[in-house]
Amino acid sequence: MKNLKDTVLFIILALNLNSCDNLEGLNEDTKAYLTPVPEALMTSAQEKYAVFLNSASVNSNNFRLYVQQWSEIAYPEESRYEMAARSLGNANWVALYRDVLKDLVDAKNKIANIPTIDVKATAEKQNKIAIIEIQIVQAYQALVDLYGNVPYFEALNPNVLLPKYDDGLTIYKDLGTRLTTAIGKLDPTNKSFGKADLIYGGDVSKWKKYGNSIQIRLGMQLSDVDAVLAKNLVESAYNSGAMTSNEDNAIFEYTSAEPHFNPNFESFKSRTDFAISDVFVEALEKLNDPRRDFYFDPASKKGGIYVGAAYGFKVDVATVSLFNPALKEINFKGDLFDYAETSFLLADAANRGWAVGTASTHYNNGITASMKYWGVPDAAIASYLAQPNVAFATATGSNAKERIAYQMWIAYYNRGFEAWTAYRRLDFPKLIAPSTAVPDAQNKVPVRMIYSHLAPSTNGANYAAASAAIGGDKMTTKLFWDKF
């Protein structure tokens, strides 16, 4: 029954990504109104996007495993890169198109059609549309970063039954234009969504910083593909004003009330499926990283030390250390984007000679922001930064790019999707596929999510064209921005 339901949903998405309104009862009990108001639609989209990023369900989000921060204990199939069996391509496709973009686009259209009676109302309306546009850009970037070519220009169009898949680079360039335009329309002197905005409570100035940080990430993804465009995007966003402290972090605050709680609470309240990976544990041990007691469960030490699970193999749960149980608390907050990420992206940009400050400053800011976010004391942060194997000039890695990438990998703990994206672009640390990896992995760590298993039968011609254009619908096919 579940497979049948998934098939039906994908067919509808593939034939017409805007046709979800035609399914009787599809959104039943998920919205507060029979005809949803735009605020409710955006609220729903924000929550669904947070679930996409923060869930650790093996049915959708295995990115913590792909970057070898975690490993599975008794059922290691996902640590061995089995994508097809759980239809991972379909799960993320539906989540982003149906649950996030569909609601955001509907909300934007509804707001655009609301008449305004004065200048103040017009400015508030413009802020709302710009904030939604920033979120639309973010969701489409995630789709491209997952699959490569995806439906974009014809997506969510009720008049197009079989949307074509657009070139990833072309999509990225258009997203850059849309994002710059949206940020330019934000007016912090006027209101926006208020409490309906579950990320910033309608604070337009915070959305401007968030938007600029997203633009920096978009630019850095293009850095090895179109350096001129990338430099312009990053420098303009930096000058416009991106995140400057953890106070600017885009955080989704889960509650203790069903169904708005941490998605990992329900999944793991009575299960122990994951251990910390031996690869990640050994890396932090070598650096004497004070985040260990915040990332990992101190009660699961063995003989006073953390013991990681052999990555990609079955292990005895009694012999390995686990992740910190705080991560599965009912109201553990979801990190969508933070100052640490902004800092490391700027460190990478500065290292390329772009006018965004110095690489060492941003590098130190990124480490500091990560540690403060997790609660590490100031004295421990200072000691860590002073270590020769951490200090920017001498840290782990043969060059500045690798040093930045290594600390990004550590700081992006529990942010699996962005950790995986950064790893794919920067190619460091040097992760090795386990000997138990599935044959489709070709002895490599995955660098792409495969398309939905339903794509060939629902939008076959366009699927085939997209697969050929990117070099094959395989987990080993590099995306356009993954050049090295």
C-alpha positions, 0 to 999 in steps of 0.5 A, a space after each residue: 500500500 505504501 509503495 502504491 501511494 508513493 507511486 501515485 504521488 510521484 506520477 502526479 508530481 511528474 505529470 503536473 507539479 502543481 496538481 496537488 490541489 486536485 487530490 481530495 484530502 491530500 492536505 487534510 488536517 495539515 492546514 488550518 483553513 479549507 482555503 489556506 491563507 498564505 501565512 499558513 502555507 508559508 508556515 507549513 513550508 518552513 516546517 517541512 523544509 526543516 524536517 528535510 534538513 534535520 530528520 535522520 530517517 533512513 527513508 529520506 536523510 542519510 547525509 550524516 552517513 555519507 559524510 561518515 559522521 555517523 554509522 549504522 549499528 545493526 542495519 548498515 545498508 545506508 552506510 553502504 550507500 544503498 539508495 534504491 531500496 528505500 526510494 531515497 530519490 523519491 522521498 526528497 523529490 516529493 518533500 521539496 516539490 510538494 511539501 515545500 515549493 508548492 506551498 511557497 509558490 501558492 503563498 506567494 501568488 496569493 499574497 501578490 493578488 491581495 490588494 493594498 490600500 496604502 504605502 505601508 501595506 504595499 511595503 509589507 506585501 513586498 517584504 512578504 513576497 521577498 521573504 518567500 522568494 528567498 525560501 523558494 531559491 533555497 529549496 530549488 538550490 537544494 534540489 539542484 544540489 541533490 540531483 543536478 538537472 531538475 524541473 524548474 522553469 516548467 515546474 509547478 505550472 498547471 499547464 505543463 503536464 510533463 515538465 522538462 528538466 533544466 540544466 543545473 548551471 542555468 537554474 543556478 544563474 537564474 536563482 542568483 538573479 532572483 535572490 539578489 532581486 528579492 534581497 534588494 526589495 526587503 525593507 527593514 523599516 516595515 513589517 512582514 509575517 510576524 508570528 507566522 514566520 517560524 524562523 525570525 518572527 517576521 524580522 526583515 533585517 534578519 531575513 536580509 542577513 539570511 538571504 545574503 548568506 544564502 547568496 554567499 553559499 550560492 556563489 561559492 557553489 559556482 566558484 569552480 565553474 564561473 568565478 566571475 559570477 561567483 565573485 560578484 555574488 559573494 562580494 555583493 552579498 558580503 557588502 550588503 550584510 550577511 550573518 555576523 553572529 550566532 544571533 543571526 542563525 536561522 533556527 527552527 524552534 521545535 516544540 513539545 507539542 505534537 506534531 511540531 516536535 523534533 522529527 528525530 524524537 519519534 524516530 529514536 525515542 525507543 531505538 538505537 540505530 546509529 553510532 558515531 563513526 570511527 572516522 569522525 571520532 578519530 578526527 576529533 580525538 586527534 585535535 582534542 576537540 572540546 565539542 566531543 562531549 557535546 556531539 557525542 554521549 559522554 555516558 557511552 564512553 568505553 574505558 573513558 574514551 569515545 569509540 566509534 563504529 567501524 564505518 559500513 559494518 555491523 557492530 555490537 551496540 555495547 562496544 561503541 559510543 553514541 551521539 548525544 541524546 540531546 539531538 533526539 530531545 522532543 524540542 531540540 532546535 533545527 539549524 537551517 543556516 548559521 553564522 559558522 557556515 557563513 564564516 567558513 564560506 567567506 574563508 574559502 572566498 577570501 582564500 581565493 583573493 576575493 574582497 571579503 576580509 581575511 581567510 584566517 579571520 573567517 576561519 577562526 570565526 567559523 570555529 568559534 561560532 560552532 563551539 559557542 553554538 554547542 556550548 563550549 566555554 571560551 577558555 576551551 575555544 581559545 586553547 583549541 584555536 592555539 593548537 598547531 594542528 588547528 591554527 590556520 597557518 599550520 592546521 590539518 590539510 596540505 593547503 588553506 582550502 583543505 584546512 577550511 574544508 576540514 573544519 567545515 566538516 567538523 562544524 557541520 556536525 548534525 547538518 548532514 546535507 550541507 556537510 555532504 554538499 561542502 565535502 563534494 565541492 571541496 573534496 576534503 577530508 579524503 573519505 573512503 568508501 567501505 569495502 562493504 559498499 554496494 556495487 553501484 557506488 563503484 567503491 566511491 563515496 556518493 556525490 549525488 542523489 539518484 532520481 526517483 525510481 518512478 521518473 522513468 515511467 512517469 516522465 520518461 523522455 524528460 528523465 532520459 534526457 536529463 540523465 544523459 545530460 548529466 552523465 548518467 543517473 548514478 550516485 557517482 555522477 558529479 554535479 556541474 559544480 563538483 569540478 575536482 
